[in-house]
């Protein structure tokens, strides 16, 4: 057991030291973070599958996990940071939330008072400037991919809500495509009412649940 803990400690310390080195670029730090996460996950997998030599399994799993973590996932590059800043400026005061996710995706959470009317999937005028600015930043950073997810409140049946949520995502995609974004970069999904973020028993909660989420990601290369 002490060997296992020592292996985990050594790998975590080494990866953490890499992430914290002075003079590293953002891309290098992101790669180092991926390595640290991958190392820990790999070590745990090594423990779970170990036979007689658990210390060696943990160390081997950590090494493999570090390599996978360094090579996969998403980057938070200078372009991504600039895109976030541009979208925060473009959406100031609109109620649209612009954040960086834990896995380095740029997320736009567009509420119903900006995006779509109840039961409809035609884009409101208030949403158009947001999507116009997003299309501009996407065209300036063509290596990114986009995923658009539509949501509804719990009013109505799944037979109504599920296609409505997909249609909202599709309408958002079509708007971006009309402004020069390649459709091959965009994936869409609809979750209906299955992923609420607020209480559907109140009007305010239902309004929060009627939303569109847009995820922009720069795959690690």
N, C-alpha and C positions, 0 to 999 in steps of 0.2 A: 504494500500500500504506500509506503514512504517513497518507493521508486516511482510510482505512478504520479504522486503529488509533485515530486521533484521534476519529472518530465514535463508536466503541465506548466509548472512554474517557469522552467527554463524557456519553453516555447513562448509562453505569454510575455515574459520579460523581453525576449529577443524581438518579437514582433512589435511590442509596445515601444521598444527603443527605436525601431525603424520608423514608426509613425511619428515619433517625436523629434526626429533629427532636424536640426536647424538647416535652413537653406533648401529644403525639399520643395518641389513644386506641388500644387494641389493634386495633380494626377498621381504623383509618387506617393503622397500621403494617403490618397484613396486606395491605391494598390496595397500599401502597407496595412491599412485598416482591414481590407479584405483578407489579407494574409493572416492577421491576428484572429479574426472571426473564424476563418477556415481552419486555422490551427486548433482552436479550442473545440470546434465541432468534430474535426477529424480525430482528435484525441478521445473524445467521448465515444465515437463510433468504434475506435480501437478497443476501448475498454469493454464495450458491449459485445464485441465479437471475439474477445481474447480467449485463447486457450490456456496453455501452461505458463507462458511468459507474458504477463499483463503489462509489465513495464515496457517491454519492447513493442507490444501492440499499441500502447498509448503513444509512444514516441513516433512509431511509423505512421499511425493514423494522423498525428499532428502534422507531420511533414507533408503527407499527401493533401491534407486539408488546407495547409498553408498555400500549397501550389495552386489548388483549385480556387481558393479565395482570392489569390492575387490575379488569376487569369480570367475570372468570371464577374458577373454582376454589372453594375452601372457605374459610370464615372461622374463625378461632380467637377466638371472642368470649368475653365474661365468662361467659356461660352455659355455653359449652363447657369453660372452665377450672373452673367450679364442678362441672360434671358429672364431669370427670376426678378432682377431689379427692374427690367423694362416692364414686365407684367404687373409688378406691384405698383409702379407709377401709373400704368394705364388703367388699373382697376381701383385706384384710391377712391374711397367714398362710395363705391358701388355695392358693397357687401360681398364681393367675390373674395374668397380666401386664397392666397398664394403661398404655398409652403414647400419646403424640401422634405421629402419622406425619409424614413430611416434607411432605405436602400438607394438613396441618391436619385430619386425621381422628382421632377418638378410637378407639383399637383395644383390644379385650379379647381376649386369647389365653387360651383356657380349655383346660387340659390334660385328658387322658383320666381321670385319677384324680378329677377334679371333675365332668366332663361326662357321659361315657357308658361303659358297660361294653364289653368286647371283643365286636364283632359285633352290638351292639345300638344302638337309637336312642331308647330311653326315658330320660328325663332322670333322673340320679341325685339323691337328696335333697340332696347337698352343693351342687349347682348351683342349687337353687331360691332360696335367699336372695340369691345373686348376681343372678339374673334378676329377682327381686322388686325389688331396689334399682334395677336398670337400668330397669325399667318405670316406676318412680316418676320417675326423672330424665328419661326420654323424655317422659312426660306433662307434666312441668314445662317442657319446651322443645320444643313441638310443631312447630317449623319444621325440625327435623333429620330426616334420612333415615337408614335403617339397612340395612346389607348383612351377611348372615350367610353364612359360608363353612364348609362341613364338609370334614374331611380324614380319611383313614384311613392305616394303615401299608400295607406292600406284601404282607402276608399275604393270600392269596386272589387271585382274578382280578379284572380290571376289571369284569367282568359282575356281580360281587358288591360290589366296593368303590365303584364309581361311584354306584349308587343308594343305598347305605348312607350315603355322605357327604351326599347330597341330603336323605335322610330325617332325618339329624341336624340339618341346617340348618332343615328344615321343622318339626321338633319344637320347636326353640328359638323359631322364629317364632310357632308356635301358643301357646306358653306366654306370650309377651309379649302377644299379641293377647288372650288370656284375661284379662289384667290391664290392659286398656284401651288398649293401643297400637293405632292404626289399621293394619290390614293393608296399606293403600295406601302406607304409609311404608316398608315392609320388602321388600327383595329378597333372594332366597336363591340359593345356588349350591353345588355339590358338586364338589370337585376330585379325589375318589378318593385314590389314592396318588401322584399326579403331582407334588406339591409338598412333598417331605419337607424337614424342617428338621434332621434328625438321621440317623444311620446306621441303616438298616433291618436290618442284620445282627446287632444286639444287642437284647435285650429292652428295655433302657432307651431306646434310640433309637426303637424302634417305639412305645413308650409316648408319647414326645414327639411323634411324627408323628400319632398319633390325637388330634385336637384340633378345636376349633371356634373360629373367629375372627369377632368381631363388630366392624363398623366403623360408627361414628356420625359423621355429617357435617352441617355447617350450610352449605348452598350460599350463595355470594355473591349478593347481590341488587342 
